[in-house]
Amino acid sequence: MKSRLLNVLALVTLLAIPVLAHHSFTMFDTTKQITITGTVTSFEWTNPHSYIEIDVPDEGGAVKHWSIEMGSPSILQQSGWKFSSLKKGDKTTLVINPLKTGLAGGFLNTATLPTGKVLGNGPGRGPAK
Amino acid sequence: MFNPLLTLARWLQDTSLRLDLSQSTWAVPIIGAIHVLAIAWFGGAVLVQDTQLRRFRRTGISILAFTGALLFWSQPLRLYYSQFFRAKMILLVMIAVITLLPARHARLAMAVSLALWAGVILASRGIAYR
């Protein structure tokens, strides 16, 4: 009896730790793609996710700040990214899946660097390395 | 109002170790993997009633605490605001209280403790998503 309880607990425990943690990407609308062009305010090369913070002017000239999420550094390296690929002040064009909430954020698909190079967001997203 | 936990999280966020940990390609994934391995190590050792395993348990919990502290250090502010992380910490405090209380109902205490540990692991998975 007691050992059966322990077996159940052990099973629950094992089921609970399938993989290492990343949050899911369900908050992004993968059926939509938009393109934004602006000036990088910071490039966060961090685990578990990296971010491009970018100021995007609209037709009227008003600037809106966007936070664009990417994979982990190890994932991005597979698309040719480096920690130094973008820096503050760089002009870049990003193709993204926007947030479902409509807030100014999204998940990167491809980025056009100031050098003209186009980089994806890990295997399966954007051009291969 | 002074909030010591938030103050600590803010201070950790601004340390160079936070940057080194989170900007390293493999530091966080490797530390995370060791953390999970230590869960199995420690979990396996607590399920067996054997005083011989005491050192085994101690090693396991030490590795858990050390790697856990480093993982927290890699993203202190995000974790401070994570509801699942808060739940996990509260559960750990409850486990500590149960463990330190005089063992009057040993079997009951063990069952409750195991259930709380299961909660800790479930909450840990949740941290990845919120």
Interface residues (C-beta under 8 A of the other chain):
Chain A: L5 L6 L9 A10 V12 T13 A16 I17 L20 A21 H22 H23 S24 W45 T46 N47 P48 S72 P73 S74 Q77 F83
Chain B: L21 S22 Q23 S24 T25 W26 A27 V28 P29 G32 A33 V36 I39 A40 G43 L47 S74 Q75 A111 L114 A115 W117 A118 I121 L122 S124 R125 I127 A128 Y129 R130
